[in-house]
Amino acid sequence: MLFRNRFLLLLVLAALLAFLSISLQFCHAPYYFKLVSVHVLIRHGDRYPLYAIPKTKRPEIDCTLVAHRKPNHPKLEAFINHMSKASEVLMEGTLSTLPLYPSHSLCEMGELTQTGVVQHLKNGQLLRDIYLKKHKLLPKDWTTKHLYLETTGKSRTLQSGLALLYSLLPDFDWKKINFRHQWSTIFCSGSCDCPMRNQYLEKEQRRQYLLRVKNSQLENTYVEMAKIVGIPTRQLRAANPIDSLLCHFCHNVSFPCTKNGCIDLEHFKVIKTHQIEDERERRERKLYFKYALLASHPVLNQTVNRMLRIAEGKKEEIFVLYSAHDVTLSPVLSALGITEARFPRFAARLVFELWQDGERPTDHFIRILYNGVDVTFHTSFCQEHHKHSSKPMCPLEDFVHFVKRDMFSVLNSSSYYDACHRKTF
C-alpha cells in the first residue's frame, strides 16, 4: 500500500509540474519573436489493456463517457454532444469506419477510457490557452489548409486526436477537419523501406531477451504468477501481464486472484523494476538509438520540410497534430538525444515550435517541449548553442542540418537511403 500511495503521489506531482511548466514556458520568448508554427506529436490517452492475463477476470472498467463521473472535464459533455452529431466528416481510408468516441460499458481491448479522453481534453485546453489565445497562431477564419491532422488506424489514436482538437478548437466545423490515415506506427509514410532499421530492431529485441533471461528474480516472479493463474510460464510471459496489471494499478482495481492465490504488488514491482533497468541498459548499448535514428527520420523530415515552407512565407499547415503511440514517440525522443526522457506515458506530448525573429524576419528558431518541459538544449544538435548565443532557442538551420545530414553520421552514412541499405553487420 505504501508503494502504491507513493507511486500515485509521484504521478500527481508529475502532472502538476507538467501543468506549471507548460503554463510558464513562454516566459523565455523575446517579446519581438512571433510564433508561426506548432507541430504536436501525442501518444493516445489512457486505454484498456491490449492483452488479457489468461484464466483471470478482466478488469471491469466502463468506457462509456459520463460527464459527471470522475475524472471529468468542463468540456466533456460538449465533446460527447459534438462527436455524436458529427456530419460530413472527412476521414481518410478506414478511419471513416471508426467510432469517434468510446462507448462500451465494458471496455474492449485497447479501447480509450474516459480518463484518456479527459487527458487530451486537458492537453487541448492548455495548447489553446497558449497558442491560440495568447499567440494567435491560427486566424479567426481558419480553414482546412491551416491544419494538418494525421492518426494511425486505431480508434484510441483517432479519438485522442479528436479530444485534443475539440478543446483546442471548441465546436469546430466538421467540414474543416480532415484526418489523414497513417498505416505505420512510426509514421514513415512513403519512406518505410529500410532494411537496416529492421535489423537494428531485431538486435535490440535480442538484447531485451538476454537481459530478461539473466534476471532470476524476474523469472521466479513469472513462475509464481503462472502457478497462481494455472498456465505455463511461457504462456503467461507471452500475455505481457504488465500491460493488464498497469490498468489494474492505475484504475485502483484489485489485482487478479484465482483459487491458487493472488497476483500482488510485489509481483508488479519486480516487473516494473526490470523495465526501468531495461531502459537504462537500452540507453547504454545504443542499439535502440541506431534503430531510432532510422525509425524517426521520415516524420522528422516531414516536420523540417514543413517548417522550411512556413519560414519561406507559406501560411498552410501551421498547426500539425500527429496522434500516435508510445512506439512512435519513443524513437523520436531517442533520436533527438533527449536521453533523460522516460518511456512515453499515456497522453504524452512532444511539441515543436517555430518562431520568427521580428527584428530579423528571415531568421527562424525552434523550441522543443516534452510534456510541457523545454528540452531544446537537451537535444544532441543544440546542446552547445545556448553557451554562445543570447537567443533562448535553437536556430532552425541547426535542426535542418541534423535531420538532413548529421543524424546519419553515427551510422557512417550520408543519407537516409544509404543508412537504410548499407550493411554494417
Salt bridges, closest charged atoms under 4 A:
ASP46 OD2 - HIS251 NE2 2.78
GLU60 OE2 - LYS57 NZ 2.76
ASP62 OD2 - ARG69 NH1 3.21
GLU88 OE2 - LYS175 NZ 3.95
GLU108 OE2 - HIS104 NE2 3.14
GLU111 OE2 - HIS104 ND1 3.01
ASP129 OD1 - LYS133 NZ 3.62
ASP193 OD2 - HIS421 NE2 3.65
GLU204 OE2 - ARG207 NH2 2.71
GLU219 OE1 - ARG237 NH2 2.68
GLU224 OE1 - HIS267 NE2 3.03
ASP243 OD1 - ARG47 NH2 3.00
ASP264 OD1 - HIS267 ND1 3.13
GLU266 OE2 - LYS269 NZ 3.39
GLU277 OE2 - ARG280 NH2 2.27
ASP278 OD1 - ARG207 NH2 3.03
GLU279 OE1 - ARG342 NE 3.10
GLU281 OE1 - ARG207 NH1 2.72
GLU281 OE1 - ARG285 NH1 3.99
GLU284 OE2 - ARG280 NH1 2.53
GLU317 OE1 - ARG306 NE 2.82
GLU317 OE1 - ARG309 NH2 3.65
ASP326 OD2 - ARG43 NH2 3.41
GLU340 OE2 - HIS378 ND1 2.64
GLU353 OE1 - ARG367 NE 3.14
ASP357 OD2 - LYS391 NZ 3.04
ASP363 OD2 - ARG360 NE 3.27
ASP374 OD2 - ARG367 NH1 3.97
GLU384 OE1 - LYS387 NZ 3.15
ASP406 OD1 - ARG405 NE 2.68
ASP418 OD2 - ARG422 NH2 3.12
